Amino acid sequence: METELIETATTPVATKKKLVRVKPYTRIENLPALGEGVEIPGGYVPAYFRKRKMLAVLRSTDRTHYLVFDMNTGDQLRVATCSEASATMSEIRRGLKSFA
């Protein structure tokens, strides 16, 4: 009895690249560089920072509300919750909302 060797072509299996998500917000205690003449309003502390648009979320010291703060100009919008601040920052980034 003869055995036949059969060669089969093996194709490399495509591997899926692992997607590493980067958080757009960074929790901070001190803001990096503010624009010239811009200061953090009294009664607020930095909470989150968005580097691409130079926007920050400031938390009131009594923890009742937040401010979306433009670090270049000092413009600000008052919001009730952190999730509302996040949504507002996204709208500003997309051009749907402005500080005016």
HUWOTA-V889662 format. One record per pair of residues at least 24 apart in sequence whose C-alpha atoms are under 7 Angstrom apart, sorted by the first residue. I is the first residue (numbers start at 1). J is the second residue. Records with the same first field share a line. If there is no record, write none. Layout:
# HUWOTA-V889662
I = J / J
This chain:
# HUWOTA-V889662
24 = 50
25 = 49 / 50
26 = 50
34 = 71 / 72
35 = 71 / 72 / 73
38 = 73 / 74
53 = 93
57 = 85
75 = 99
